[in-house]
């Protein structure tokens, strides 16, 4: 849903965008940047990182290297983020000197630590699982002593890393001992029926665009599939969109966010996590929406009106291509077989080194383009069959 702002300028003074991070999220900005007439400059640690291949210029440095970010700032009109692995205090010094970060550091500050995220949601009256931190556990009357519980590292967790489902007190103590001095968050385990996600952007003028809500299917806390749109009732859609507007407006976001939710059997919606950037659950937008999440991110941070977030197909299935072995390969034969699936769009990130769980690419199938699925575009059986077809080609088991 897009709320157009009549005073939004159709032109922008931003011509050069700096991106902190050079993985596949930055790589997938390339087509949109070319369309909008923008240069992408990237700060990333390795010359083999995907975005190096498409960047106008690259500064080879860790993403939390503020000295390198200062060099990036000297060359760019605005700086945005591909990930949250940043040195916020050091960037704050740059912002005070005039570097333009979008989203702003003030918008990022309460989101980089999962405990701060939960505290913010609670202060806004937004629904989250019960939570506490290890230091407060003896005093947290609201935190249930029953198991299982979910233990998460408060910083730098992604793709299931740093997340543990703990089923006994002994297992909790063992996990805490393994993490040593790493700050952690403990949450009540939510017996959800489904996991949902939504991408949403807010512009410089306060315009908000919300993409269709999708269903995400995880295995070992890693997203394997995205089904767009999710089959949910209108009341849940309204509730989620209200949460999104409240969050983006409160933080005065400029850019795009990915927000993940739990949906329980009784229809309760709970916020799982917030990613202040483009997100895996929005990859389907490259092929299935009028404006991709990557173009939307660039539009927002460059002061352009937001694009149409509506889907251009009746539905889509996105499947991540995850590494399943230690190997150096481009998997050309498998990619060719995937591309032969009717109406499939294969996106390969150019990573030659595979390891278990590493995201190497993704495939999106547009449902209403497939003649055999014309009458089944919203049929979960048909969607599952597509996902199974992709995974049977990709995985050797």
N, C-alpha and C positions, 0 to 999 in steps of 0.2 A: 504494500500500500504506500503510495507516494502523496505527500502534501506539497504541491508546487507553491513556490514563493514568487510572486510576480516581480519582486524587486531584485531577485537573484540575477547577477550579471552573467551574460553568456560568454564573457571573455575572462581570462585570468592572467595575472602578471606572473604566475608561477610557470616556469619553464623547465626547471631542473629540480628533480626530486631525489633526495637522499634516502636510502633504505638501510636501516641497521639490521643486518642479517642477509645472507645470500643463498638460502635454501630454495626449495621449490615454490614457496609462497611468493618470494620476490621474483623468481623466474617466470611465474605465471602472470606477473604484471606487464610483461613485455608487449603483448599484443595491444592491450589497452593503452599503454604509454604511447605507442606509435600512433594509434588512432587519435589520441588527444594532443599529439605534437609535443610530447614531453621527453626529456632525457632522464634516464635512471642511473644514478650513481649508487654504488653498493659498498658497504663496509662488511667484510666477511673474512674469516680466518684462512681459508684455503683456496688456492687457484682452481681446485676441482669442484668447488661448490657450484650448484646448478646456475645461479644467477650471474656468475662471472661470464658465462657464454653470451648473455644478452645485455649486459650493462654497458653504458657508454664509457664509464670509467669505474675502476675498482680500487678500493683501499684495502689492502690485505692486512687485517688486524682482527683480534678477537672482538666480539660484539660488545663486550663491556670495557673496551679500551677507550676511555674518554678523550685521550689525546688524539687518537685517530678520528673520533667523532668531531672534534674541533676542526680538524682538517676537512672533513666532509662538509661541515657547516660553512666553511669559507667558500665552498664551491656551489652550494645548493641553496635554493630559495626556501625549502621546507624539508624537514626530516620526519620520516615515519618509521614504523617498526614492523619487523617480520616475526619477532618473538619477544619474550619478556625477560630475557637474560641480560639485563642492562644494569649499569651502576647508576642508580637514580640520584644519589647525592652529587656525584660528579657531573651528571647531566644538568642538575639544577643550577650549578655554577655557570654552565654554558647558556642556559635559558636566561639567567639574570644578565648575561652579557648580550642578549638579543637573539640567540638562536631560536628559530621557530620550530617547535615540535608539535606534530599533530598525529594522534591525540595529544593533548597537553600533558605535562608531567603531573599536574594536579589531578587529571582524570585517571592516570595510570597508578598513582600512589596507593590508593586503597585496594588495588586489584592484584598487585604483584605477589602479595602474601595471602595465602588462602584463608588464614584466620582473619585478616583485615577485610577480605571479601565478605566472609560470613557476618562479621560485625557490622559492615556497611548495610548489607541486606536486612539485617535485624533492625537497624536504626531507621530504615525506610519502611518498615512494616512489610517487607517482601518475604515470601515463604521459603524457608530453607530447612534442611534437616537439623535436629538438635546437635550441638557441637560444644566442644571445649578444647582447651590445650592441656598438655601434660601437667604444667605447673598448677593449674586450677582444678584438676580432676578431683582431689579430695574435698573440694568445696562446691562442686558443681551439682547442686541438688536437682537441676532440671535434666542432667545427663543420665540416661538410663544405665544401670549397671549390667543389664542383660547383654548377652552376646548373640550373634556376631556384632562387631563394630568395624568401622572403616578408619584406618589410620593413614594419613597423608603427610608427606613432607610439605612444609608450608611454602617453600620456594622451589622453582626449577623442575617441577614434575610435569611430564607430558607423556602422551601415548602409553599410559598405564605405569610409567616409571614413577616410583615414589608413592604408589597407592597399594595398600595391603588390606585385604579382608581378613580380619582376625577373629577366630572363633572360640578361643578359650583364654582365661586369664594368663595361663602359662605361655601361650603363644604371643599374647600381648607383651608380656615382660621380655620374652626372647627377642621379639622384633624391635622393641625399644632399645634393648642392649646392642643389637646389631647396628642401629642407627646412631648410637653413641650420643654425641652432642648436637645432632641435627634437630632443629626445631620442628615439631610435628603438631598436627591437628587431629583430633579424634571426633568422629561423627557417628551418629546413630545410623545403623544399616537400614536402608530403605528398601523394602521388598516391592520394588516397582514392577508395573506391568510392562511398560515400555519406556525407552529413553527418547526424548525429543530434542530438537535443536532449532535455532533460528538465527539467521544473519540479519542485522539491522544497522543502518547508517544514519548519521546526523551530520548536516552540513554546517558551514560557517554561519548561515542565516537561521539555523534552527529547524530547517526542513528535515523530516524524518521519513525514511523509506524502510519498510519491513518486508523481507522476503517471505515466501511461503514457509510454514512450519514443516519440518521434515522429521522422519523417524530415523534414528541411528541404531545400528545393531553392532554391539561390541563383543569381542572375544578376548579374554584376558586383559580387560580394560583398554583394549585398542579397537578403534573403529574399523570394522570390516566392510560395512555396507551403509548406504544412505538411500532411503526411499522417499521420493518427493512426488506430491505432497503427502504428509502424514494423514491417515484416516482418523480424524478426531472430530468431535462435535463442535458446533459454532461457539458454545459457551467457553470451551477450553481455549479456542483460538482467541476469543476476546480477552480472556484472562491473561494469556501469555503476551499479547500485544500491549495490554495495559502495563504489565510489568516492564516490558522493553521500553516503552515511552517514559515511564517513571525513572528508570535507571539512566537512560541516555540524557534526559533533560536535567536530572539532578547533577550528573557529572559534567554537563556542558560538553559532551563528546563532540569532537570533530574527527570523523573517520568511521570505520565499520567495526562492529563487535560481533563475536559469535557467542551465543548464550545457550547453555545446555540445561535440560530439565529432566526430572523424573516425573512420570505419570503413574500413579498408583491405581489399583483396581477400583477404588471408590471415587476416582476422578480427581484426586488431590494432585495439584501441581506444586513441585518443589524445585527451586533453583539448584542445579548441581555445580556448575562452574561457569566463569565468565572469561572469555579470551578477548583482549582488547586489540584485535587485529583480524585479518582474513583468517579463515578457519577451514579445516578439512571437511566439516559438514556442509560447507558452501561450494565445494568444487563443482557440483552438478550445475551451478549457475553459468559456467563457461559455455555450456551447450544448450541448456534448457530454459534460460531466462533472457529477457530483452537486454538486460545489463548485467554483466558478470559482477561477482563480488569484488574482483580486482579493479575493474573500471570504476565501480562505485567508490572504492577506497580512494582512488586517485581523484575522482571528481570531488569528493568531500574535502580532502586536504588541500586541493588547489583552488577552492572557492567557487567551483562550478555548481550549477543546479544538479541535483541527484537524478539519476536515470530511472527508468521504469523497472521496478523489481519483479514484475509479474512473470510467470512462466509462459513460454511460447509453445508448450506441448501439454498434453493431458497428464503426463507423468514422466518420471525418470528414475532409473536405478543406477546408482554409482557404487562401484566396488573398488576398494583400495587394492593395489598390487603390492603385497608385503613380501619382504625377503623371507625365505624359508631355509636358507643354507648359507654357508660361508663360500663365496664364489666371486670371481671376476668375470662378468658376462653382460652382454647387452640383451640377452634373451630374445634375439631377433625372430626366431621361429615362433615362439609363443606370442609375441606381439603381432606377428602377421596373422596368426590364427584368431586372435582376439579381434583384430580389425575386420576380419571376414564375417563376424556376427552382424546380422542386418541392423543398420542404424546405430552401430556402436561408434563411439569416439574415444580413441586411445590417447592418453596423455602420458608420455614417458619423460621422466625428469632428468635423464642423462647421467644417472649415477651408475658407474661401472662396477662398483664394489657392493656386493649384496651381503647382508647378514640377517639372521632371523629377526623379524619384526620391523626392519627398516622399510620406510615408504619409498618405493621405487617408481610408482606411477599410479594411475587410476584409469578406470574405464567407465564411461557413462553411456547407457542405452536409453534412447528417447522412445517411450512406449507408443505414443500415438502415431509414429511414423511406420510402425511395423504392421503390415496388413493383417497378419495372423493374430494380432493382439488388439485390433480396432475395437472389438466389443468387450475387451477385458482390461482396458487401460487402468482401471482402479481395482483390479482383482489381485489380492495378495498372493494367490497361488501362482499367477503368471509372473509376478515380480520375483517371487522366490525362485521360479524356474530360470529366469534370466540370470540372477545372481549365481545360481548353481552352475549354469553353463559357463559363465566366466571363470569361476573358481575351479571347475573341473579341467579347464585348459591351463590355468596358471599353476595350480599346485600339483605336485606329483603324487599326492595321496588323497 
